[in-house]
Amino acid sequence: MRILIAGAGIGGLTAGLHLHAAGLTPELAEASTTCRPLGVGINLLPAAVAELSRLGLGAGLAALGVPVARMAHFDRHGNLIWRQPRTGQYAVHRGELQMLLLRAVHDRLGAAAVRFGTLVEDVEYGGRAVRVIARDRRSGQAVTIDADVLIGADGLRSAVRRRLHPGEGEPLACGITMWRGISPAPPYLDGRTVAVYGCNVGAKLVVYPITRPSGGLVQLNWVAEARGPAPAPGRVQRDIRADLDARFAGWSVPGLDVAALFAEAPEVLELPMTDRDPLPAWGTGPVTLLGDAAHPMYPIGSNGASQAILDAQALADALSRVPDPVEALRAYEAARLPLANAVAAACRAMPADDILALVAARAPGGFGHISQVLSRGELATLTSAYQHTSHAAPERRAGR
């Protein structure tokens, strides 16, 4: 059975490793001409960490990332609203994780397993076969690849999804702009906390380390968010930074110089927060979707990469267990689609952001103890929100 995975991101590479572990030999087609450790930080939830560990990558992940001990929410003055212990979770650099996965793919599947510079442009499929029409980005020549199974793991603007579900249009923006960066800074809090700060004008700041201390500094990953009109594409860095500074002027967080955090980042990424409406079905015939191509969701509760990793395990389980590949893809979708769609819906609800805004509205100048501001029931909303977005672990089949 020839299995082609479109996309060699975290989801596609993990799928390749899981399929190989199940005795299958997939190929990957990646549009980028090379793989470099690009991007910013992400959190990997315990269920995703467990899957990577089952692939023999636990030691590499532990060396690469920072184990998260707790998640905490604060107001813009640094007053504690809520915190929750975390175990089995890692904060890592997305690009470094991708490189770890790529090295494992090369070691186990061979150096030719990933066809870099292969841009998937269209898909033709029938009952039992699929043909991928691609373009070699180095030569510009058209390339056709025949396969028995195609997995679209090609991201938010997936060409495979576009073929399966035409007419969707652009991803859906929610009115929040995100600024993302990584900055060198002294160790912050206990060095193992994901800290979330909020105020009453729809602004939020998330900060956490993605490296252990070295030379007295760590690398702090940060995400700043604010509601308002989406910025024009193609803005230069000086304009991006000026807008960011203006939106977060006046924030005063003990132990954290917010202005310096923004200034010390070598690059600031600016992008709208987007997702897509959940699909009733991911694929048809010998074609399906995985990761952001299947279920793009707001970055609430650390789910993008984690859900893709869980998809990869379920996909390999189905293809190794169900003799007919088309039936196997439907079994994979039946197992994962309801769970992933439920997480995406929970991320859209954003109740944690509502609590941050409520605290800021009731106590704009800060507070002594959160019990002066929120009831126990209102605080429980935060715990419930993360239960739906971050703690639901999928059932695994016996023997996998």
N, C-alpha and C positions, 0 to 999 in steps of 0.2 A: 504494500500500500504506500503510495507516494503522498506524503503530507507536506503541503507548503504553508508556511506561516508568513503572512505579509506584515512586516514590521519586526525590528529587533530592539524594541524598547524593553522595559522591565517585564511586561507581560509576555511578549513574544519570546524572549530569551528563557524565561522561567518555563513557559510551555514547552520549548525545545528540550530543556533538561528533564522535565517530568515525562515527556514522551519517550525520551531515550531511556530513562530509568524503567519505563514500562515495556521496553524491548522494541520500540518503534524508532524509525530513523527519519526525522523531519528535516526539511530544508527551510531556510529563512531568507526572505528577500527584503532588504533594507534600502530605503531611498537615499540615506546619507552615504556619501562616498567613503567615509571613515567613521570610527567611533571614538569620541573624545569625552572626557568626564565633564560634561556640560550641565548646567542647571544649578539648582539651589538645594536646600535641605528638605527632607520629607520625614515623616514618622512611619514606621512599620509596626502594625498592630500585632498582638501576640499570635493570632492564628496564622498570619503571614510569616512571622518569624519561625513558627513551628514548621511550616512547609519548607522554607529554605534550609532549616536544620535537617529535615529528613532527606534533603538532597545533598547532604554532606557539606553545607556551606556555613554551618553554625560558627565555626572558629573564625572563618574569614569575616563574617558579619560582626562578630564580637570585636575583632581587631579594628574594624573599619568604623563602627558606630559608637554611640553613647547610650548605655542602657538608661531608659527613662524610669525614674522612681516615682514621679507624681505629676499630676496636672493641676494647675491652680489658676483661678480667675481673680483679678484685682480690678479696682477702679483706676482711674487715670492718675490718682495720687499714690497708688501702691498699697492701698488698704485691701486686706484679704477678704474676698467674698465667699470663696468655696475652694476646696481642694480634695483631691482623690488620689490614693496611691495607685501606682501602675506597676505591673510586673510583666516581664517577657516582651517588652516593647523597646524598640531602638529608634534613635534619631540618627539619620545618616545623610550624607551628600548623595543626591539622586544619581549624579554622573558616576561617582565612585562605586555605587552599588551596581550600576549598569556595567561598568568595567569588570567587576567581580563576576557577574553572571556571564559576560562575554568570554572571559578567560576559561570559565568552566565549560562553556559550550565548545570552545576550540579544543580544550583538553579531551573532552569526551566524545564529541561528534566529528572532530577534525576541523582544520583551518578553513576548508572550503564549505563548511556548513552554512555560513552566512554570506549571501551574495550582496555585497555592498554596492551602492550606486544603482540599484535596480528599483526604479520608481513604478509602482503599480498604477496603471491608468484606467483599466477597465477589466471586466470579468465576464466570461461567457460560461454558462453552466447548463448541464442537462440533468438527467436523472441520476447518472452514476459517474460523471466526469466533469471536470472544470478546466477551463483554459484561462490563464492570466495573460493579459496584454500589458506589457511593461515597456519602459524605456531605459536604456543604459545611459546614465547621466554622464558618463565619461566620454562615450563615443557619440551619443545622440541617436544611436540606432534602436529600432524597435526590437523587442524581445518577446517571445511567447513561451510560456511555461505550462505544460500539461500536468495535471495532478488528479489524484482520486479525492482528495480533501483539501479545502482551502480554509485557513483560519485568518480572518481579518483582525489583526492586532495593530493596525496602522493609525491609531490615535483619533483625536477629536474630529479631524476632517478626513476620516477614513474613505478611501476610494472604494473599498469593498462594501462598506455600509451604503455609500451613495448608489451603488449598483443594486443592492438588495432593497433599499428603501429610497427610491428617487423622490425628489420634490421636497425634501426636508428643509432645504435652505441653510442659512448660516446658523451656528450655535446660538442659543438664546441667552442674552445678557440679562442680569437681574438688577442692574443699576448700581453695582458696587465695583469700584476700581481697586485693584490690588497692586501694591508695590512690593517687590521682593528683592532681598539682597543678603549677602553674607559679610559680616564685619569682624575684624579682629578686635578683641576686647578682653579685659580682665575676667576671670571666672565669675559667673553670675549666680546669685542665690546659692543653691547647693551643688550646682554643676550638673544636675540631673532632672531639672524641672522644665516642663513646657508651661510657660507663663503667658496668660492671655489678659490683656488690659482693654478696658472699654470706657466710653463716655456716651453722652446723650445726644450726640449729633451724628450718629451712625458711623463713628470712627472706632477702629479696633487695632490693636497691635499685638502680635504673637511673637514671642522670642524664646529660643531654646538653643543650647549648644549642640553642635554636630561633631565636635572634636574634644578630646581630653586636653588638659593644659599642656602647653609646650612653650618654653621660654616665657612663662608667666602669663600667657594669653591663650584664649580659646577662640574658635570660630563660632560666632553667634549667627544662627540663621534667624531672619526676621521677615515677617509679613505684615505690612500696614494696609489697612482697608478703610475706605470712606465711601459714603453714598454720594451720588451726584452724577451729572452728565459724563458720559464716557469721554476720555481724552481722545484727541485726534491721533490717528496712527502715524508712526514715523517721527514722533517728537524727539528732539535732541536731549542728551542727558542733562544739560544745564536747566532746561525747562522742566523736565521731570523732577529733578531734585528741588527746584524752587517751589513747585506745586506741592510736593510732599512736605517740605519744611513748613509751608504756610498752613497746611491742613492740620499739622500736629504741633504747631507753635503753642507754647504755654503748658504742655504736658510736663508734669513733675513727678518722676518715679524715683524713689530712693534707691540708690545703688546703680541706676541706669541713666546714662546721659543720652536721651533720645536723639537730640540733634547730632551728637557725635556718632551715634550708631548709624544714622543715615549717611553722614559725611564720610565715614571710614569704609563704606562698601565700595569696592573697585567698580562695580556696575550695579545699577538699579534697573530691574525689569518692571515695566508697567504694562498691565493687561487687565481687561475686564473679566469679572467673574462670570463664567458661563456654564451651561450644561445643555442637555437636550431632553425633550420629552421622552419618558420611558417607552420602549417598544413592546408591543404585544408578542413579538417573536423576533429572534435575532437573525435566523437564517432560514434557508430552504435548500433541499437537495444536499449536495456535498459541500455546502458553504455555510459558515457561521462566523460569529464575531467574538471578540474577547477584549477585556479591559476597557479603556476609554472609547474604543470603537463601538462597543456594545452598550455601555452605560456611563457616559461622562457625567460627573456629579460635582457639586460644589465642594471645595476643599474644607469641609467641616467634619471634624472627627477623624482626620488622617486616613482617608479611605481610598484615594485613587490607586496608588501602587498596591496597597494591600488587597483590594478587591480583585485586581488583575492577577495577582499571585494565586488567590483562591480559585479564580477561573481556571488558571493553568492546571492546577491539580485535578479539578473536576473533569476537565477536558481529557486529560491523559487517562484518568480512571475509566471514563466512558469508552474511549477508543480502544483501550486494552481489554475491556470486559465484554463489550457488545460486538458480536462478530460482524454485523453489517455496519459499515462506516456511516451511512446516512442515518440509520437508526441510532447509532452511537452519538451523533451530533445532536439529535433531538433529545436523547437522554441527558446529555450535558446541559442543554438549554433548560430542560425541565427541572434539573437540580439547581441551577445557578440563577436563572432569570428572575424568579420571584424574590429570591434573597437580595440580589443586587438592586432590583427596582425598589424594594422596600428601603434599603439603605439610602438610595438616591432621594427618595421622597422625604426621609427623615432629615437629610442634609438640606433640602429645600426649606423645611420648616424653620430652621435656625432658632429654636427656642432659647439657646444659650445667649445669642445676641440680644434677644428681647430682655433677658434678665439683666444683662450689662446695662442696657439703656434704662431699665426701670430703676436700678440702683443709682445711676447718675442723675435721673430726674428727681428722685426722692432726697438724695444727699449730694448735691452738686459740689459742695465744698469738702466732701469726705465724711468719714464716720469713725467711731471708736470700735464698735463691734457690729458685725453684720446683722445680729439679732435686733439691732435698733432700726434696721432698714427693711429687712425681708422676714416674712414668716417662714416657719419650717416647711410648709407646703410649697411656697415659692422657691425655696432653696432646693427642694426635692425635684423641681423641674429640671435643674441642671443635671442631676444624677440620672434621671430618666432619659434625658436627651442623649447623653453619651452611652447609655445602655443600648439605645436603638442604633446609634451610628458607629460605635467603637467596640462593643463587647460581645456582640452576637457571633458566636463561632459556628461554622457549618458542621453538620454531621459528616463523619468520614465513614466510608464503607469498611467493613472488617477486612483486614489484610492489607490495607493501603496506608 
